[in-house]
Amino acid sequence: MKQLNKWTVEKEAMEEYITMFLVCSVFSLVCSFTLFLACFVLCNWTMNKLCIQSTNLFLFNGHELIDVLIYFCPKGKHFNLRNLHDHEVVSFTWVQFNTLILFQILDASSFNEAPTVDGNADIKALLVFKSQVSGNNRLALGSWNHSTPFCQWKGVACGRKHKRVTDLDLGGLDLGGIISPAIGDLSFLKSLNLEDNSFGGTIPKEVGMLLMTLDLTSNNLVQGLPSELGSLSSLEVLFLSKNNLSGRLNGTIPQEIMQLESFVQLFVNSNLLTGPLPKDVGRLKHVVVLSVENNRLNGNIPETIGDCLYMEELYLRGNAFDGVIPDIRNLRAITHLNLSNNNLSGNVPEYLANFSTLENLDLSGNNFEGVVPTKGVFQHSGKFSVSGNRNLCGGIPELKLKPCPRNVVSRTRRHSSNKKKIFIGVGIGIASLLLALLALGAQPRTLWRNPIDVASVLDYIHSHCHDPVAHCDLKPSNVLLDNDLTAHVSDFGRARIIDQESFVNQVSSTGVRGTIGYTAPEYGMGGKPSREGDLYSFGILLLEMFTRKRPTDELFVEDFTLRSYTESALADHVLDIADISILSGEVHKKIMSTIAECLKMVFNVGIRCCEQSPTDRMTMAQA
């Protein structure tokens, strides 16, 4: 009986122990399941924050996904993912992924080996960037995996203290694909170099705020520049050469970018940019090198470019810029200036010869005219080029340019809103003599040469200037002589550029241009300045020189003029009206008939130049 009672007690105790064990087991299972769910949720949150967002998951292929997993898994523990074959990688599911990370998170030691949260952000950005890289040389980024710390990945450089990516240099690796917007997540990035690759698409607007250097030279980028680049207040160097950037420049390079005073070097050459160069270029106060060459830009070169006082190199060649060279005399630090192969015109600025730092000057392939300076950089043929400008003259002998007309020494063009004038400054070594005095006592040799000098001036300003000019006041007192008694046309105070609508409002208050006797009849009726008006004055001047009769002589009254006086004697009495000084001397008497024929030809030119109707007058080329 005692044994039965003892067995009963032991049985009840055993049942109690079993019940407690079952309760504890159930409780343990519930707790484990709860912990499992909690860890599962934590896993998903961790992967979203530290590895990859679900929206970017599909940017990875199978092996890249494993790279992410392995980086967060301690080496040599639980799984060897590198041994998976391609078909196994493809079948790698989200459940396996979460389970793997769950087990590793539950291993406390794994937290000790994981990178910092900030470092993980850089890793995520780099791996997303890699996922969008293509091309035959994609294996160049093979080191971007778990085998080495990310700061030692190819092309990656990190700061010493914070271990964040500061430089990414992948230049010359022949990479393709697109530049991932994830590059903007490298929040400490200061320098990005992707030159000499085959990246296509557009320039991402999500570039880092701390970026100081951006080099995308020689890729296949298209469209324009995002205006967001204008907010990169630290950007100093921008290389976008040799791409396919297109669009109008004032949209392609936004005003915000042209206002970045931090710029030191700006290269957008060898693209497909069109439109004018923005006037805000003058706000690049610290720019040292500016290159927009080999695009399709047009319009005038902005005057504001002369405000870039630190400019050392300026490359504008290979565009369609027109107009004159703006005033850049303040660019005293300039060493290289290339304006070749445009449509620029006007004179070669003389102040360029004063740039002591100028080492290379290229003005070839334009429409420049006038005198080439011979000082400064213009003394060395190897330092400058003016080839392809057909209307240039003078310069050093090595240029083999045509000589400048002796009677056109220098010219300065002045512009204003409603009129344009050209002044010809003539350097005279001795006191100026009037051409009228020459007719009284000069040697015949000199007299015959003077009309040719005057005709050369008129031909030059009528036919060889970029903007043809009418002198409007040609007369003997405006023809001066130098030491060699070479005639120089002076006093261009009434000169006007012809064939411009603005000249309608430029008639003088008296309605007459020039001096009585030498002024074309149409000027008396308010006619516009013209080549024909100058031809009339030249004809009168020519007749005066060889007859020694002024058009205002008392002999000429009413319809009897110097022209009709000469015309009436042209047939048989040409020697009777000629200046007697021409006929003096024994030699002249022996060849009188020849002189008579020559005088007829000269008088005929004068008569035809001063026809009453402008359309009947001969041209200066014919004269």
TORKESE-863918 format. One record per residue (C-alpha): residue in one letter; x, y, z. Coordinates in steps of 0.001 Angstrom, whole numbers, padded with zeros to 6 digits, always signed. Example, Ala and Ser with C-alpha at 12.3 -4.5 7.8 and 13.67 -1.06 7.14 Angstrom:
<pts>
A+012300-004500+007800S+013670-001060+007140
</pts>
This chain:
<pts>
M+000000+000000+000000K+002834+002294+000862Q+004494+001343-002405L+001282+002157-004335N+000972+005509-002655K+004614+006197-003395W+004119+005295-007077T+001020+007515-007242V+002908+010462-005825E+005745+009930-008271K+003262+009658-011152E+001560+012900-010208A+004928+014586-009872M+005945+013290-013284E+002714+014551-014869E+003288+017908-013245Y+006822+018025-014623I+005581+017030-018086T+002872+019665-017961M+005369+022316-016948F+007750+021141-019676L+005014+021346-022304V+003956+024795-021122C+007564+025973-021183S+008097+024430-024588V+005009+026115-026032F+006050+029386-024440S+009538+028984-025852L+008181+028282-029314V+005902+031313-029145C+008814+033489-028047S+011075+032074-030747F+008451+032635-033427T+007877+036149-032183L+011609+036809-032232F+011826+035301-035706L+009146+037674-037002A+010821+040617-035319C+014163+039733-036843F+012526+039186-040223V+011123+042715-040119L+014461+044040-038910C+016167+042294-041798N+013977+043973-044389W+014443+047358-042753T+018196+046843-042607M+018451+045918-046253N+016373+048890-047308K+018570+051213-045288L+021989+049671-045670C+022016+047726-048885I+019533+048559-051602Q+016069+049992-051973S+013470+047717-053435T+013052+050047-056410N+016706+049591-057272L+016837+045821-056722F+016171+045065-060327L+019205+047125-061347F+021425+044290-060075N+022075+041035-061835G+022375+037846-059767H+026095+038035-059068E+025902+041701-058066L+023139+040843-055611I+025419+038243-054068D+028166+040886-053822V+025828+042887-051634L+024975+039826-049516I+028540+038725-049029Y+029661+042166-047971F+027215+042092-045080C+027907+038438-044228P+031030+037430-042248K+033504+035624-044416G+033516+031831-044113K+030314+031530-042058H+027296+029427-042934F+027297+029856-046737N+029671+029948-049663L+027688+032014-052151R+030574+032278-054600N+030117+028628-055506L+026602+029165-056844H+026228+028472-060526D+024416+030849-062860H+021167+028857-062824E+021306+028773-059020V+021872+032516-058903V+018832+033097-061057S+016707+031011-058670F+017982+032893-055629T+014758+034239-054094W+013875+037011-051713V+013051+034405-049035Q+016546+032989-049219F+017936+036472-049193N+016017+037535-046085T+016672+034252-044293L+020382+034515-044940I+020576+038054-043653L+018319+037118-040684F+020722+034415-039531Q+023688+036693-039943I+022022+039504-038015L+021283+037025-035194D+025010+036305-035090A+026298+039065-032850S+029778+038829-034253S+028547+039933-037656F+027760+043406-036349N+031341+043828-035286E+032571+043325-038846A+029972+045410-040757P+030918+048862-042069T+029519+052036-040609V+026119+053257-041709D+027630+056208-043641G+030111+053886-045312N+027262+051612-046304A+025573+054549-048024D+028673+055030-050169I+028834+051290-050879K+025235+051272-051963A+025822+054219-054300L+028931+052630-055807L+027240+049287-056399V+024242+050949-058015F+026669+052922-060177K+028410+049673-061129S+025112+048010-061974Q+024492+050542-064740V+027962+050189-066255S+028248+048149-069425G+030811+047619-072130N+033536+045179-072994N+035748+046358-070172R+033199+046023-067402L+035566+043651-065624A+037703+046688-064817L+035412+047089-061811G+035935+043507-060720S+037509+044659-057464W+034221+046248-056439N+033166+043332-054208H+033609+041883-050716S+037239+040907-051094T+038625+044354-050247P+037349+047339-048272F+035430+049713-050520C+037984+052486-049968Q+040454+050253-051796W+038228+049565-054773K+039669+050577-058139G+039369+054305-058712V+037957+054997-055237A+039694+057271-052740C+038395+058044-049242G+039089+060698-046666R+041497+059747-043876K+039208+060589-040977H+035637+059841-041991K+036388+057037-044503R+033922+058450-047014V+034419+058518-050782T+035993+061836-051823D+037431+060974-055256L+036206+058676-057994D+038647+058311-060889L+037543+055872-063589G+039081+057702-066532G+040266+055728-069538L+038685+052400-068556D+036498+052130-071683L+033334+051822-069616G+029891+052142-071157G+026304+052429-070025I+024934+055497-068288I+026075+057602-065366S+023823+056532-062514P+022001+059253-060545A+023148+057310-057468I+026422+059197-057858G+024670+061987-056014D+024523+059817-052886L+028299+060109-052524S+027789+063144-050348F+031509+063700-049681L+032559+063426-053337K+034836+066274-054459S+036267+064966-057721L+034601+062828-060396N+036682+061762-063388L+034995+059664-066083E+036970+060916-069093D+037770+058737-072102N+034907+056275-071658S+031730+055565-073595F+029062+056717-071183G+025887+057791-072946G+022625+059378-071950T+022526+062655-070085I+024512+064243-067309P+022704+063397-064051K+021507+066401-062132E+022103+064642-058800V+025849+065353-058676G+027323+066013-055247M+027096+069430-053641L+030775+069377-052621L+031987+068600-056131M+034985+070703-057160T+036089+068875-060329L+033858+067183-062919D+035563+065606-065931L+033346+063926-068526T+035618+064497-071526S+035366+062145-074522N+032129+060287-073861N+028849+060012-075744L+026735+062330-073630V+023840+064111-075305Q+021452+066988-074667G+022502+069860-072486L+023677+070606-068991P+021229+070459-066087S+020678+073823-064470E+021272+072144-061111L+024992+072318-061877G+024660+076014-061205S+024055+075275-057531L+027464+073625-057131S+029050+076569-055410S+032368+074728-055013L+032734+073675-058658E+036028+074953-060037V+036814+072697-063004L+034287+071451-065581F+035449+069344-068546L+032749+068404-071060S+034831+068351-074230K+034354+065906-077106N+030812+064763-076451N+027629+065221-078432L+026107+067942-076285S+023565+069824-078351G+020974+072517-077975R+021235+076278-077684L+024044+077389-075450N+021887+079722-073386G+019809+076678-072501T+022557+074100-072598I+024844+076051-070295P+022324+077781-068042Q+022844+081267-066722E+023262+079759-063259I+026445+078054-064425M+027818+081187-066080Q+027381+082966-062756L+029558+080536-060802E+032427+082745-059713S+034223+079663-058396F+035004+078483-061945V+038696+078316-062768Q+038537+076114-065879L+035545+075590-068163F+035803+073302-071197V+032750+072649-073391N+034627+072465-076691S+034066+069948-079496N+030324+069520-079044L+027259+070560-081047L+026337+073693-079112T+024583+076530-080939G+023458+080043-080153P+025387+082994-078715L+027882+082970-075895P+025940+084227-072839K+026764+087748-071723D+027060+086482-068157V+030430+085032-069126G+031834+088232-067652R+030765+087047-064200L+033355+084282-064269K+035710+086558-062403H+038276+083885-061543V+038234+081815-064716V+041721+081088-066036V+040882+078859-069020L+037717+079092-071135S+037249+076849-074158V+034111+076732-076317E+035933+075987-079574N+034649+073669-082301N+030937+074129-081681R+028273+075955-083694L+028101+079154-081692N+027290+082433-083406G+026677+086107-082766N+029084+088653-081379I+031684+087823-078762P+030262+089469-075613E+031950+092685-074526T+031770+091375-070954I+034462+088816-071686G+036893+091644-071125D+035939+091548-067426C+037559+088132-066900L+040745+089696-065582Y+042410+086407-064603M+041942+084868-068048E+045082+083193-069349E+043735+081010-072141L+040730+081758-074361Y+039713+079360-077138L+036823+080388-079413R+037948+078889-082730G+035788+076825-085050N+032459+078587-084490A+030487+081227-086381F+031190+084281-084239D+030940+087526-086190G+031495+091225-085632V+034701+092743-084337I+036992+091609-081545P+035600+093179-078356D+037764+095331-076145I+039895+092828-074251R+042792+095132-073487N+042296+094416-069756L+043170+090731-070172R+046782+091453-069327A+047495+087870-068204I+046458+086268-071498T+048944+083723-072880H+046875+081871-075515L+044194+083508-077664N+042602+081507-080472L+039840+083155-082519S+040499+081278-085760N+037917+079950-088224N+035060+082293-087402N+033453+085192-089286L+035148+087980-087362S+035955+091219-089158G+037399+094666-088596N+040975+095534-087740V+043512+093536-085801P+043638+095463-082495E+047004+097163-082115Y+046921+096743-078333L+047468+092999-078790A+051077+093885-079520N+051342+095254-075978F+050452+091941-074287S+053817+090908-072902T+052485+087512-071747L+050918+086533-075085E+052655+083407-076396N+050251+082209-079073L+047752+084197-081141D+045645+082645-083901L+043405+084931-085974S+043419+082826-089145G+040365+082011-091214N+038395+085221-090591N+037622+088445-092467F+040054+090809-090788E+041380+093734-092788G+043870+096545-092551V+047364+096661-091176V+049008+093793-089296P+051054+095162-086375T+054765+094439-086260K+055516+094688-082552G+055168+092336-079596V+053908+088882-080517F+053616+090044-084153Q+057406+090097-084437H+057631+086284-084362S+055904+084366-087146G+055885+081193-085065K+053769+082770-082335F+050848+084082-084391S+048823+083323-087499V+046698+085604-089677S+046415+083348-092729G+043131+083210-094577N+042329+086922-094107R+042414+088261-097658N+042238+091955-096827L+045201+092198-094490C+048348+094032-095474G+051771+094861-094113G+053187+092928-091183I+056589+091300-090989P+058156+090081-094272E+057671+086406-093381L+053912+086832-093813K+054327+087760-097479L+051263+089995-097338K+050604+092722-099849P+051977+096138-098925C+049529+098501-097328P+048600+101597-099355R+051134+104220-098399N+048381+106747-097984V+046390+104687-095486V+048558+104523-092409S+046118+103550-089682R+042415+103480-089061T+040274+103441-085947R+036626+102490-086148R+034202+104163-083806H+030648+102972-083335S+027626+104702-081882S+023933+103916-081743N+022872+105975-084745K+025982+106543-086844K+029354+105101-087704K+032452+106988-088730I+035894+106002-089849F+038818+108276-089136I+042105+107885-090961G+045009+109247-088996V+047915+110151-091229G+051422+110343-089832I+053067+113364-091416G+056782+113889-090909I+056908+117465-092189A+054497+120375-092379S+051523+119421-094542L+051318+121016-097949L+048145+121499-099877L+047832+119679-103129A+046863+122968-104740L+050342+124332-103995L+051869+121291-105599A+050262+122239-108887L+052031+125587-108725G+055586+124349-108315A+055992+120608-107931Q+057940+118411-110307P+055831+116716-112951R+056993+113288-111753T+055358+113911-108379L+052259+115480-109862W+051471+112462-112005R+051791+110147-109017N+049389+112013-106699P+046108+111076-108444I+047085+107427-108208D+047623+107790-104459V+044207+109387-104031A+042551+106787-106249S+044129+104031-104144V+042517+105444-101016L+039084+105654-102610D+039358+102153-104027Y+040346+100868-100588I+037521+102466-098616H+034942+101732-101325S+035756+098114-102121H+038091+096577-099561C+036692+097651-096212H+034302+095299-094437D+031846+098214-094313P+032279+100374-097453V+032886+104033-096656A+032122+107288-098467H+034554+110161-097733C+031969+112845-098642D+034471+115749-098680L+037293+115051-101113K+039094+118265-102137P+042696+119529-102501S+042942+120802-098936N+042158+117303-097649V+045005+115739-099603L+048245+116007-097622L+051830+115168-098520D+054497+113385-096532N+058296+113566-096736D+058272+111643-099999L+055513+113876-101395T+053149+110912-101338A+049528+112016-101181H+047469+111089-098119V+043721+111574-097927S+042738+113145-094603D+039776+114656-092761F+037281+111829-092589G+035048+113852-090296R+032159+113655-092744A+032772+110076-093803R+029912+107633-093505I+029444+103910-093968I+027311+103579-097060D+024257+101502-097906Q+022790+101706-094398E+019196+102698-093683S+020339+104846-090788F+021871+107333-093213V+018472+108725-094071N+018635+110694-090831Q+022260+111729-091246V+021868+114509-093764S+023383+117785-092607S+021189+120724-091654T+022052+122483-094901G+021260+119418-096956V+024708+119577-098609R+027695+117322-097935G+031200+118496-098723T+032550+121677-100249I+030953+123751-102987G+032467+122937-106338Y+033552+119455-105281T+030231+118178-103967A+028117+115848-106096P+024876+117449-107329E+022713+114784-105675Y+024054+115785-102241G+022471+119180-102747M+019103+117434-102925G+019619+115429-099730G+021075+112350-101352K+022674+109610-099262P+026449+109190-099081S+027686+106956-101888R+030691+105825-103860E+029384+107841-106786G+029526+111016-104710D+033211+110463-104015L+033816+109693-107689Y+032360+113074-108636S+034730+114821-106235F+037665+112791-107544G+036806+113734-111122I+036754+117449-110265L+040017+117084-108334L+041641+115335-111296L+040554+118039-113740E+041786+120751-111399M+045218+119159-111034F+045857+119051-114794T+044155+122291-115874R+045167+124410-112870K+041575+125697-112809R+039474+125557-109666P+035784+124634-110021T+034956+127950-108341D+037031+130034-110767E+035325+133220-112002L+035475+131769-115486F+032793+129244-114626V+029311+130722-114437E+025843+129229-114780D+026047+126031-116877F+029651+126577-117888T+031652+124412-115457L+035126+122978-115138R+033779+119775-116618S+032200+121415-119678Y+035312+123578-120104T+037502+120468-120276E+035073+118488-122407S+034873+121225-125040A+038647+121204-125511L+039096+117461-125399A+039020+116849-129143D+041555+119328-130541H+042691+121754-127854V+043743+119542-124970L+047206+121128-124861D+045639+124583-124661I+043860+123888-121371A+046623+121815-119726D+048775+123235-116943I+051773+124820-118624S+054184+123330-116059I+053420+119902-117458L+054542+120979-120902S+057783+122736-119919G+061219+121362-120783E+062992+120265-123970V+062078+116624-123510H+058397+117384-123357K+058514+119342-126630K+059925+116297-128426I+057063+114041-127299M+054250+116580-127331S+051907+114392-129332T+052307+111557-126848I+051658+113899-123946A+048520+115138-125698E+047174+111603-125968C+047929+110923-122312L+046212+114145-121275K+043141+113176-123270M+042963+109911-121357V+043359+111665-117999F+040774+114319-118822N+038390+111673-120115V+038603+109857-116760G+037899+113108-114922I+034936+113921-117170R+033394+110466-116811C+033825+110538-113030C+031884+113784-112670E+028908+113014-114892Q+025736+114752-113766S+023897+111469-113166P+025436+109124-110549T+024587+106059-112619D+026593+107388-115582R+029819+107774-113638M+032602+105253-114046T+033676+103179-111063M+036964+103601-109270A+038050+100197-110548Q+037488+101419-114101A+039273+104666-113375
</pts>
